[in-house]
Amino acid sequence: MPGTTSSDIDSLKVIVIGAGIGGLVLAQILHSTPGIQLSCYERYKAIDDRVVGFRVMLSGTTLSMLKRKIKSDIWADLAFGIGEQPEGGEKIEFFKGNGNKMLTWDSDPTKDQYSVSRWHLREALVKEASFVRTGISFERYEVLPNGRVRAFFSDGSTDECDLLVGADGTNSNVRKQLLNHATIKDLGMVVIYFKVPLTERSLKLLGSPANSTHTFCPNNQYIMLAPWQNPLAPFSTRYTQHTIDPEDSYIMLGAGSPHANFHNRRCSPNELTQSELQAEVLARTSQPGIHARFRELAEMVCLDTAYVNIVRKSEAVHPWTSSPNITLLGDAVFNMSNTLSRGANCAIMDAAALADRITSPEYRRERHQPAALDDYVRGNIERREVERQRSAMMQKIMFSGQNKLRGFIRNKALPSSLKKIDSLDREEHEGVNWIGSDGEGSVDSTGEEPKWVEELKWDEIFEGRHGHEKG
Ligand SMILES: Cc1cc2nc3c(=O)[nH]c(=O)nc-3n(C[C@H](O)[C@H](O)[C@H](O)COP(=O)(O)OP(=O)(O)OC[C@H]3O[C@@H](n4cnc5c(N)ncnc54)[C@H](O)[C@@H]3O)c2cc1C
C-alpha cells in the first residue's frame, strides 16, 4: 500500500482509555500479541470502584471465550472467582412482596449464567498489567497529519498511537469527541446495593436455596437477592457489621425504586450516608405486606459495602465509519440497563472481537483505509442493540408497578414477557445439554459439564492460593 512503511507493519501502538472490564480484557489480549505496543490509561489511582465488591453475571459463552483468549495463568486466577452454580444452572425466581412465589425463570439463557466475583475478575486482569497507567485522566485527542492519534491527559502529558480505543464507560470522553451528538439521560430510577454475609441463617432467608430472586414490592419498588458462593468456602466467616472479606461468600441485596418514591429525599441518592441507605432499605422492607425475611436481611447488611446505581441510559449510536484510528468498546459505545446483566458480557465480547480484528494480518494491510474497523463497529452495535432491547424489556418488567392495576397486568404478562426476552437471545449456550430442563436438582442423561467447567480444577487453584489455610 502506498505510504506504508515496514515499521507500520512491524509495530502497532494501541492506547486503551479506561481499565474497566472491557478495556482490561482488550489490553490483556493485545499485550501478549507480538508486534503490538500497548498502554492503558485509567483515571483512578486504584483500579477500583465500589461496584467491584459485587458479583457480575457472565454467560458460559462469555467465559469460554475469555478462557480461549487470555493467558492461562490469568484465566486460572479469574476462574477462582466463578461462584458455585446451583444444580441445573442459574434460575431467577419471582416473588410477590408478601413472599408468595410467582414463577421460576429457567430458560436456557438464564441457566447458562455464572455468578463471578468482580473482585477476582479485576484482580486477575490487573495481574502482570505493567501496561496500565493509573491516576491519569484522558481529556481529548487530535488526529495528526500522518494519521496517528495524539491523546491529551489531565496531567498535561500526551501520548501518540496508531489506534485509540475508548473503553472509558458510559460517560466516555472519547465518544463525546467522536460522536458528539450522543446523549445520556438519567431515568430517575435508583438501585441501592449492599452485601449480606452468606451464613446458614441468611441463606434460609433467600426464599429459594441459592437462586437469585426478584421480588416486586409496592410503590414500584423491587428487591433483588443474589448469592455469590465461594465454591471452597461456602459460608462467610470474615465479616463485621461494616466490612466483609472480598473472598467471603455473600448475598447481593439490591433495592430498586424510582427516586421519587424514596423515603429519604434530602439529597441525591448517591450523597446519602451508608446508614441512611440502610435506613431507606429498612423502611421499604418494614411496610405492611412485605415478608419479614426482607427486613431481617436488610438488618444484616455490611454498611461499608453500600453502592448506589443511578440508572442512566446513553443513546444508541449509528455505526461510525470515518475514523479508522479511533474506536470504542463496552459501555462507551452505549450502555444498557443492568437488570438483565448483559453489559459486561457485551464489553468482553467487544474486546475479543476488536482484538481479533487488530491482530489479523488483514488489519495490518488495511488499517489506513477508512473502512478498516467497519465490520467490528457494525458487529458491536448489532450485538448491543439486541442486548439493549432485551435489557430494556427486563427493566420495564422491574419498574412497571406504578399502581395496582399496572402491577396486576405486569404479573399476568410475566411469563410471556420473559419468553420474549429469551426469544431475542442470540448466544449459543453450549452447556444447555448438561442442564436439567425439568426442575431443580435434575441433571440430564449425559450428566456432562461443559469442558471449561471440568478444567477449572478448583482444588488445585485453591491450594495454590490458600494451601496453608486448607483443612
Ligand atoms: C450494579 C451493576 C450491576 C451490573 N451487573 C452486571 C452483570 O451482572 N452482568 C453484566 O454483564 N453486566 C453488569 N453490569 C454492567 C457492567 O458492569 C458494565 O456494562 C461494564 O462494566 C462495562 O464495562 P466497560 O469496560 O465498558 O466500562 P466500565 O467498567 O465502566 O469501565 C470504564 C473505565 O474507564 C475509566 N475512565 C472513565 N473515564 C476515563 C477517562 N477520562 N480517562 C481514563 N479513564 C477513564 C473508568 O474509571 C473505568 O475504570 C452491571 C452494572 C452495574 C452498575
The ligand as an SDF file (V2000), in Angstrom:
LIG
                    3D

 53 58  0  0  0  0  0  0  0  0999 V2000
  -24.7900   -2.5190   39.7850 C   0  0  0  0  0  0  0  0  0  0  0  0
  -24.4310   -3.0770   38.4490 C   0  0  0  0  0  0  0  0  0  0  0  0
  -24.5460   -4.4220   38.2190 C   0  0  0  0  0  0  0  0  0  0  0  0
  -24.2230   -4.9480   36.9670 C   0  0  0  0  0  0  0  0  0  0  0  0
  -24.3040   -6.2820   36.7700 N   0  0  0  0  0  0  0  0  0  0  0  0
  -23.9380   -6.7940   35.5860 C   0  0  0  0  0  0  0  0  0  0  0  0
  -23.9540   -8.1970   35.3790 C   0  0  0  0  0  0  0  0  0  0  0  0
  -24.2910   -8.9790   36.2800 O   0  0  0  0  0  0  0  0  0  0  0  0
  -23.5930   -8.6960   34.1570 N   0  0  0  0  0  0  0  0  0  0  0  0
  -23.2070   -7.8610   33.1480 C   0  0  0  0  0  0  0  0  0  0  0  0
  -22.8930   -8.3550   32.0530 O   0  0  0  0  0  0  0  0  0  0  0  0
  -23.1550   -6.5150   33.3370 N   0  0  0  0  0  0  0  0  0  0  0  0
  -23.4990   -5.9730   34.5180 C   0  0  0  0  0  0  0  0  0  0  0  0
  -23.4370   -4.6310   34.7050 N   0  0  0  0  0  0  0  0  0  0  0  0
  -22.9530   -3.7770   33.6250 C   0  0  0  0  0  0  0  0  0  0  0  0
  -21.4260   -3.8000   33.5520 C   0  0  0  0  0  0  0  0  0  0  0  0
  -20.8500   -3.5620   34.8150 O   0  0  0  0  0  0  0  0  0  0  0  0
  -20.9340   -2.7630   32.5670 C   0  0  0  0  0  0  0  0  0  0  0  0
  -21.6460   -2.8760   31.3740 O   0  0  0  0  0  0  0  0  0  0  0  0
  -19.4610   -2.9980   32.2970 C   0  0  0  0  0  0  0  0  0  0  0  0
  -18.7180   -2.7710   33.4750 O   0  0  0  0  0  0  0  0  0  0  0  0
  -18.9750   -2.0820   31.1910 C   0  0  0  0  0  0  0  0  0  0  0  0
  -17.5990   -2.2680   31.0610 O   0  0  0  0  0  0  0  0  0  0  0  0
  -16.7130   -1.1650   30.3810 P   0  0  0  0  0  0  0  0  0  0  0  0
  -15.3240   -1.6730   30.4210 O   0  0  0  0  0  0  0  0  0  0  0  0
  -17.2920   -0.7790   29.0840 O   0  0  0  0  0  0  0  0  0  0  0  0
  -16.8790    0.1330   31.2840 O   0  0  0  0  0  0  0  0  0  0  0  0
  -16.5300    0.3570   32.8130 P   0  0  0  0  0  0  0  0  0  0  0  0
  -16.4800   -0.9260   33.5420 O   0  0  0  0  0  0  0  0  0  0  0  0
  -17.4350    1.4430   33.2530 O   0  0  0  0  0  0  0  0  0  0  0  0
  -15.0300    0.9080   32.7790 O   0  0  0  0  0  0  0  0  0  0  0  0
  -14.6980    2.1880   32.2920 C   0  0  0  0  0  0  0  0  0  0  0  0
  -13.3510    2.5660   32.8870 C   0  0  0  0  0  0  0  0  0  0  0  0
  -12.8900    3.7720   32.2700 O   0  0  0  0  0  0  0  0  0  0  0  0
  -12.3870    4.6400   33.2580 C   0  0  0  0  0  0  0  0  0  0  0  0
  -12.4980    6.0170   32.7430 N   0  0  0  0  0  0  0  0  0  0  0  0
  -13.6200    6.7260   32.5440 C   0  0  0  0  0  0  0  0  0  0  0  0
  -13.3170    7.9500   32.0430 N   0  0  0  0  0  0  0  0  0  0  0  0
  -11.9610    7.9800   31.9320 C   0  0  0  0  0  0  0  0  0  0  0  0
  -11.0530    8.9820   31.4720 C   0  0  0  0  0  0  0  0  0  0  0  0
  -11.4630   10.1580   31.0420 N   0  0  0  0  0  0  0  0  0  0  0  0
   -9.7310    8.6940   31.4760 N   0  0  0  0  0  0  0  0  0  0  0  0
   -9.2800    7.4770   31.9050 C   0  0  0  0  0  0  0  0  0  0  0  0
  -10.1080    6.5010   32.3650 N   0  0  0  0  0  0  0  0  0  0  0  0
  -11.4240    6.7590   32.3610 C   0  0  0  0  0  0  0  0  0  0  0  0
  -13.2970    4.3780   34.4600 C   0  0  0  0  0  0  0  0  0  0  0  0
  -12.7230    4.8370   35.6590 O   0  0  0  0  0  0  0  0  0  0  0  0
  -13.4460    2.8700   34.3880 C   0  0  0  0  0  0  0  0  0  0  0  0
  -12.4120    2.1980   35.0660 O   0  0  0  0  0  0  0  0  0  0  0  0
  -23.7690   -4.0840   35.9390 C   0  0  0  0  0  0  0  0  0  0  0  0
  -23.6440   -2.7190   36.1800 C   0  0  0  0  0  0  0  0  0  0  0  0
  -23.9680   -2.2100   37.4270 C   0  0  0  0  0  0  0  0  0  0  0  0
  -23.8180   -0.7330   37.6720 C   0  0  0  0  0  0  0  0  0  0  0  0
  1  2  1  0
  2  3  1  0
  2 52  2  0
  3  4  2  0
  4  5  1  0
  4 50  1  0
  5  6  2  0
  6  7  1  0
  6 13  1  0
  7  8  2  0
  7  9  1  0
  9 10  1  0
 10 11  2  0
 10 12  1  0
 12 13  2  0
 13 14  1  0
 14 15  1  0
 14 50  1  0
 15 16  1  0
 16 17  1  0
 16 18  1  0
 18 19  1  0
 18 20  1  0
 20 21  1  0
 20 22  1  0
 22 23  1  0
 23 24  1  0
 24 25  2  0
 24 26  1  0
 24 27  1  0
 27 28  1  0
 28 29  2  0
 28 30  1  0
 28 31  1  0
 31 32  1  0
 32 33  1  0
 33 34  1  0
 33 48  1  0
 34 35  1  0
 35 36  1  0
 35 46  1  0
 36 37  1  0
 36 45  1  0
 37 38  2  0
 38 39  1  0
 39 40  1  0
 39 45  2  0
 40 41  1  0
 40 42  2  0
 42 43  1  0
 43 44  2  0
 44 45  1  0
 46 47  1  0
 46 48  1  0
 48 49  1  0
 50 51  2  0
 51 52  1  0
 52 53  1  0
M  END
$$$$
